[in-house]
Amino acid sequence: MQTSQAFTPPNRLLLGPGPSDAAPSVLTALSNPLLGHLDPAFIGMMEEIKSMLRQVFQTENEMTFPVSGTGSAGMEFCFVNLIEPGDDVVVCINGVFGMRMADLATRCGANVIKVEAPWGEIIRPEQVKEAVAGKSPKLIALVHAETSTGALTPAEEISKIAHDAGALMLLDTVTSLGGCEVDIDGWGIDAVYSGTQKCLSCPPGLAPVSLSPKALKIANNRETKVQSWYLDVNLLSGYWGTERVYHHTAPISMNYALHESLRLVLEEGLQTRWARHKANHEKLVAGLKKLGLGIASQEGHQLWQLNAVTVPEETDEAQVRKRLLEEYQIEVGAGLGPMKGKIWRVGLMGESSKTENVDRYLDAMTQILAH
């Protein structure tokens, strides 16, 4: 019987929509010896992860921890715990991930009220205000940083509208956390989820989440059971809380990696980290301008960490991506939905957000577009 050789991945520069490159110390953490998931040493590390996540989210929420699953599991965690059949839920849609939230809310039995904007543009507060007029929605859901379009929608004013309407405010920070300001308590966010593989520069596999005391109370006092056993916060709180009741076997090595990635984030400092992402975005935009290229997302609301680069007319965007990967070992992403074939999604997230990486990408694009 023929046996396979050990897999050795090619050495790529990850400048797509995720995952981003991981710091060497994060990859080293993955190779540490395993512990039992109820070992006192592992439990001590869990507490440190919770504390560091609260600092990165800028929240005092006790119910802050990483769900065992990707960012999509974090999204599902928030929806299944807070929504019951028949609830009115407002979902803001200006890209792929807003559409996914609407789909998930529908699967939870919610009456979904959609607030939509053209892809690449932000959701305006007045749109949300108009949508909730005369209504009492249970929840308003917004994608902070829309990965499919590179648009950053300000959340604070929309959150105030949600609270004025008596609703919970749910925020997707999968692409924003660690790359630009996220202020959960300052903005009055009740439920938030993120992912590890973008600006936190950790491999995919965990979804940081946080629930406010108000949101947790609603989850604890539901009339119906949470439709997901695995993601039920009423069960997970026993594992991540003080009781340490067995729920599932946590991905040990992934928690090692997250611990190290959060340590690096806080060692750099949130303000310094945000400034680094901004500076490299600005350097990229200036370099693209010299090549006759621009950013497709709404001016004044362009993501620093995910850049929607316009594809020139009569350019085979797929061929450019192929050459970047095969000849220059650089990965970038394609456009999705209405933006398919119209943009390249260039990520400058976490460990990938470096001056030398911007230069390397621009040099490669200069050579490719010249031909």
C-alpha positions as CSV (number, residue, x, y, z in Angstrom):
1,M,0.0,0.0,0.0
2,Q,1.4,3.4,-1.0
3,T,1.8,5.9,1.9
4,S,1.7,9.6,1.6
5,Q,4.7,11.8,2.5
6,A,4.3,14.4,5.3
7,F,2.6,17.5,4.0
8,T,4.8,20.6,3.7
9,P,2.8,23.7,2.8
10,P,4.3,26.3,0.5
11,N,5.5,29.5,2.1
12,R,2.9,32.1,1.1
13,L,2.5,35.8,2.1
14,L,-1.2,35.9,3.2
15,L,-2.7,39.2,2.0
16,G,-6.2,37.9,1.4
17,P,-9.4,38.3,3.4
18,G,-8.1,35.7,6.0
19,P,-6.4,33.9,7.4
20,S,-3.6,36.3,8.0
21,D,0.0,35.4,8.7
22,A,0.6,34.2,12.3
23,A,3.5,35.4,14.4
24,P,6.3,32.8,14.9
25,S,5.6,32.7,18.6
26,V,2.0,31.9,18.0
27,L,2.9,28.9,15.7
28,T,5.4,27.8,18.4
29,A,2.6,27.9,21.0
30,L,0.6,25.4,18.8
31,S,3.4,22.9,19.2
32,N,3.4,22.9,23.0
33,P,2.6,19.6,24.8
34,L,-1.1,18.9,25.3
35,L,-2.8,19.2,28.7
36,G,-6.2,17.9,29.7
37,H,-8.9,20.5,29.2
38,L,-9.7,20.4,32.9
39,D,-6.1,20.4,34.0
40,P,-5.6,23.2,36.6
41,A,-2.8,24.7,34.5
42,F,-5.1,24.8,31.4
43,I,-7.9,26.3,33.5
44,G,-5.5,29.0,34.7
45,M,-4.7,29.8,31.1
46,M,-8.4,30.0,30.3
47,E,-8.8,32.7,32.9
48,E,-6.0,34.7,31.3
49,I,-7.6,34.4,27.9
50,K,-10.9,35.7,29.2
51,S,-9.1,38.6,30.9
52,M,-7.1,39.5,27.8
53,L,-10.2,39.2,25.6
54,R,-12.0,41.7,27.8
55,Q,-9.1,44.1,27.3
56,V,-9.1,43.7,23.5
57,F,-12.9,44.0,23.3
58,Q,-12.8,46.9,25.8
59,T,-15.5,45.5,28.0
60,E,-16.1,44.4,31.6
61,N,-18.6,41.7,30.5
62,E,-18.0,38.6,32.6
63,M,-19.4,36.4,29.9
64,T,-16.4,36.9,27.5
65,F,-14.7,33.8,26.1
66,P,-13.7,32.0,22.9
67,V,-16.3,29.6,21.4
68,S,-14.7,26.4,20.0
69,G,-15.3,27.0,16.3
70,T,-14.6,29.6,13.6
71,G,-16.1,33.1,13.4
72,S,-19.2,31.7,11.9
73,A,-19.8,29.7,15.1
74,G,-19.5,33.0,17.0
75,M,-22.2,34.5,14.8
76,E,-24.4,31.5,15.4
77,F,-23.7,31.6,19.1
78,C,-25.1,35.1,19.4
79,F,-28.2,34.5,17.3
80,V,-29.3,31.1,18.7
81,N,-29.0,32.3,22.3
82,L,-30.8,35.6,21.9
83,I,-33.5,34.9,19.3
84,E,-36.7,32.9,19.9
85,P,-39.3,32.1,17.2
86,G,-41.5,35.0,16.4
87,D,-39.0,37.7,17.5
88,D,-38.6,40.8,15.3
89,V,-35.0,41.2,14.3
90,V,-33.5,44.0,12.3
91,V,-30.5,42.9,10.2
92,C,-28.3,45.4,8.4
93,I,-27.1,44.1,5.0
94,N,-24.4,45.7,2.9
95,G,-22.4,42.6,1.9
96,V,-22.1,38.8,2.2
97,F,-21.9,38.7,6.0
98,G,-25.0,40.8,6.6
99,M,-26.8,38.3,4.3
100,R,-25.5,35.4,6.4
101,M,-26.8,37.1,9.5
102,A,-30.3,37.5,7.9
103,D,-30.2,33.8,6.9
104,L,-29.3,32.7,10.4
105,A,-31.9,34.9,12.0
106,T,-34.5,33.4,9.7
107,R,-33.4,29.9,10.7
108,C,-33.9,30.8,14.3
109,G,-37.6,31.6,13.5
110,A,-37.2,35.4,13.6
111,N,-39.3,37.9,11.6
112,V,-36.4,39.6,9.8
113,I,-36.6,43.3,8.9
114,K,-33.8,44.1,6.4
115,V,-32.0,47.4,6.2
116,E,-29.9,47.4,3.1
117,A,-27.2,49.5,1.4
118,P,-25.4,49.0,-1.9
119,W,-22.3,46.8,-1.5
120,G,-19.3,48.9,-0.6
121,E,-21.3,51.5,1.2
122,I,-22.1,51.8,4.9
123,I,-25.4,51.4,6.7
124,R,-26.6,54.9,7.6
125,P,-28.1,55.5,11.1
126,E,-31.2,57.1,9.6
127,Q,-32.0,54.0,7.7
128,V,-32.0,52.0,10.9
129,K,-34.1,54.7,12.7
130,E,-36.7,54.5,9.9
131,A,-36.8,50.7,10.1
132,V,-37.5,50.6,13.8
133,A,-40.1,53.5,13.8
134,G,-43.2,52.2,15.5
135,K,-41.7,48.8,16.1
136,S,-40.2,46.9,19.1
137,P,-37.5,44.7,17.7
138,K,-35.8,42.2,19.9
139,L,-32.4,42.8,18.4
140,I,-30.5,44.9,15.8
141,A,-27.6,43.2,14.0
142,L,-24.7,45.0,12.2
143,V,-21.5,43.9,10.5
144,H,-18.9,46.4,11.8
145,A,-16.3,45.6,9.1
146,E,-17.8,44.0,6.0
147,T,-15.1,41.7,4.8
148,S,-16.7,41.2,1.4
149,T,-16.6,44.9,0.5
150,G,-14.0,46.7,2.7
151,A,-16.6,49.1,4.3
152,L,-16.5,50.1,8.0
153,T,-19.9,51.1,9.4
154,P,-19.7,53.2,12.5
155,A,-21.6,51.3,15.3
156,E,-22.1,53.7,18.2
157,E,-25.0,55.8,16.8
158,I,-26.8,52.7,15.5
159,S,-26.4,51.1,18.9
160,K,-28.0,54.1,20.5
161,I,-31.0,53.8,18.1
162,A,-31.2,50.1,19.1
163,H,-31.4,50.9,22.8
164,D,-33.9,53.7,22.3
165,A,-36.1,51.1,20.6
166,G,-35.7,48.7,23.5
167,A,-33.6,46.3,21.4
168,L,-30.3,44.5,22.0
169,M,-27.4,45.5,19.8
170,L,-25.4,42.7,18.1
171,L,-22.1,43.5,16.4
172,D,-19.9,41.4,14.0
173,T,-16.2,42.3,14.6
174,V,-14.6,39.4,12.8
175,T,-12.4,41.6,10.7
176,S,-12.2,44.7,12.9
177,L,-11.1,43.3,16.3
178,G,-7.4,44.0,16.8
179,G,-7.1,46.1,13.6
180,C,-9.2,49.2,14.4
181,E,-11.2,50.6,17.4
182,V,-13.7,48.2,18.9
183,D,-15.2,49.6,22.1
184,I,-17.9,47.2,23.3
185,D,-18.8,49.0,26.6
186,G,-18.3,52.5,25.2
187,W,-20.6,51.8,22.3
188,G,-23.2,50.0,24.3
189,I,-22.9,46.7,22.4
190,D,-24.9,43.8,24.0
191,A,-23.5,40.9,21.9
192,V,-20.4,40.6,19.9
193,Y,-18.4,38.0,18.1
194,S,-15.2,37.8,16.2
195,G,-12.7,35.4,14.8
196,T,-9.0,34.5,15.6
197,Q,-7.6,34.4,12.0
198,K,-7.7,38.0,10.9
199,C,-6.3,40.9,12.9
200,L,-5.5,38.7,15.9
201,S,-3.2,36.7,13.7
202,C,-4.0,33.4,15.1
203,P,-5.0,30.3,13.1
204,P,-8.8,29.9,12.5
205,G,-10.6,27.8,14.9
206,L,-11.9,29.9,17.8
207,A,-14.5,32.7,17.9
208,P,-14.2,35.3,20.7
209,V,-17.6,36.3,22.0
210,S,-19.0,38.6,24.7
211,L,-22.5,39.1,26.1
212,S,-23.6,42.1,28.2
213,P,-25.4,41.3,31.5
214,K,-28.7,42.3,29.8
215,A,-28.1,39.9,26.9
216,L,-27.1,37.1,29.2
217,K,-30.2,37.6,31.3
218,I,-32.3,37.3,28.2
219,A,-30.5,34.1,27.2
220,N,-30.9,32.7,30.7
221,N,-34.7,33.4,30.8
222,R,-35.8,32.1,27.4
223,E,-39.3,30.6,27.0
224,T,-37.8,28.0,24.5
225,K,-34.6,26.0,24.7
226,V,-31.6,27.3,22.7
227,Q,-31.8,25.4,19.4
228,S,-28.1,24.5,19.5
229,W,-26.9,22.3,22.4
230,Y,-23.2,22.9,21.5
231,L,-23.6,26.7,21.5
232,D,-26.0,27.1,24.4
233,V,-24.5,29.8,26.7
234,N,-26.4,28.3,29.6
235,L,-24.3,25.2,29.3
236,L,-21.1,26.9,28.1
237,S,-21.1,29.3,31.1
238,G,-20.7,26.2,33.4
239,Y,-17.5,25.3,31.5
240,W,-16.0,28.8,31.1
241,G,-17.4,30.1,34.5
242,T,-16.2,29.1,37.9
243,E,-17.9,25.7,38.1
244,R,-15.8,24.1,35.3
245,V,-18.6,21.6,34.5
246,Y,-17.6,19.4,31.5
247,H,-19.3,20.5,28.3
248,H,-16.9,19.6,25.5
249,T,-13.2,19.0,25.0
250,A,-11.8,22.4,24.2
251,P,-9.2,22.6,21.3
252,I,-6.2,22.8,23.6
253,S,-3.6,23.9,21.1
254,M,-5.8,26.6,19.6
255,N,-6.3,28.1,23.0
256,Y,-2.5,28.1,23.5
257,A,-2.2,30.0,20.2
258,L,-5.0,32.5,21.1
259,H,-3.3,33.1,24.5
260,E,-0.1,34.0,22.8
261,S,-1.7,36.1,20.0
262,L,-3.7,38.2,22.6
263,R,-0.5,38.6,24.6
264,L,1.2,40.1,21.6
265,V,-1.8,42.4,20.9
266,L,-1.6,43.8,24.4
267,E,2.2,44.0,24.4
268,E,2.0,46.1,21.2
269,G,-0.9,48.2,22.7
270,L,-4.3,48.7,21.1
271,Q,-3.7,52.3,20.0
272,T,-0.3,51.5,18.5
273,R,-1.7,48.4,16.7
274,W,-4.6,50.4,15.2
275,A,-2.2,53.1,14.1
276,R,0.0,50.5,12.4
277,H,-3.0,49.2,10.4
278,K,-4.0,52.7,9.4
279,A,-0.4,53.6,8.3
280,N,0.0,50.5,6.1
281,H,-3.5,51.1,4.6
282,E,-2.5,54.6,3.7
283,K,0.8,53.5,2.2
284,L,-1.1,50.9,0.1
285,V,-3.6,53.4,-1.2
286,A,-0.8,55.8,-2.2
287,G,1.0,53.1,-4.0
288,L,-2.1,51.9,-5.8
289,K,-2.8,55.5,-6.9
290,K,0.5,55.5,-8.8
291,L,-0.6,52.4,-10.6
292,G,-3.9,54.0,-11.5
293,L,-5.8,51.8,-9.1
294,G,-8.2,52.9,-6.3
295,I,-10.4,51.5,-3.5
296,A,-14.0,50.6,-4.4
297,S,-15.5,51.0,-0.9
298,Q,-17.1,54.2,0.3
299,E,-14.6,57.1,0.8
300,G,-14.3,58.0,4.4
301,H,-15.4,54.5,5.5
302,Q,-12.7,52.3,4.0
303,L,-11.3,49.5,6.1
304,W,-7.6,49.8,6.9
305,Q,-7.3,46.0,7.2
306,L,-9.3,44.9,4.2
307,N,-8.8,46.8,1.0
308,A,-11.3,46.4,-2.0
309,V,-8.9,47.3,-4.8
310,T,-10.6,48.1,-8.1
311,V,-9.8,45.9,-11.1
312,P,-8.9,48.0,-14.3
313,E,-11.1,47.5,-17.3
314,E,-10.1,44.7,-19.7
315,T,-8.0,43.1,-16.9
316,D,-8.4,39.4,-16.2
317,E,-8.6,39.7,-12.4
318,A,-8.4,35.9,-11.9
319,Q,-5.2,35.7,-14.0
320,V,-3.6,38.5,-11.9
321,R,-4.4,36.6,-8.7
322,K,-3.0,33.4,-10.2
323,R,0.3,35.1,-11.1
324,L,0.5,36.7,-7.7
325,L,0.2,33.3,-6.1
326,E,2.3,31.2,-8.5
327,E,5.1,33.7,-9.3
328,Y,5.3,35.9,-6.2
329,Q,3.8,33.6,-3.5
330,I,1.3,36.3,-2.5
331,E,-2.4,35.4,-1.8
332,V,-5.1,38.0,-2.3
333,G,-8.9,37.4,-2.4
334,A,-11.5,37.7,-5.2
335,G,-14.6,39.8,-5.1
336,L,-17.9,38.2,-4.0
337,G,-21.5,38.7,-5.2
338,P,-22.0,41.9,-7.2
339,M,-18.3,42.7,-6.8
340,K,-17.1,39.5,-8.3
341,G,-14.6,40.3,-11.0
342,K,-14.6,44.0,-10.0
343,I,-12.2,44.0,-7.0
344,W,-9.3,42.3,-5.4
345,R,-9.6,41.9,-1.7
346,V,-6.2,42.8,-0.2
347,G,-5.9,42.1,3.5
348,L,-3.4,43.9,5.7
349,M,-4.3,42.3,9.0
350,G,-2.4,41.7,12.1
351,E,1.0,40.1,11.4
352,S,0.5,40.6,7.7
353,S,0.1,44.4,8.1
354,K,3.8,45.4,7.6
355,T,5.5,48.0,5.5
356,E,7.6,45.5,3.7
357,N,4.5,43.4,2.8
358,V,2.9,46.5,1.2
359,D,6.1,47.1,-0.8
360,R,6.3,43.5,-1.9
361,Y,2.6,43.5,-3.1
362,L,3.0,46.8,-4.9
363,D,6.2,45.7,-6.6
364,A,4.5,42.5,-7.8
365,M,1.5,44.3,-9.1
366,T,3.7,46.8,-10.9
367,Q,5.4,44.0,-12.8
368,I,2.2,42.0,-13.5
369,L,0.2,45.0,-14.7
370,A,3.1,46.1,-17.0
371,H,2.5,43.0,-19.0
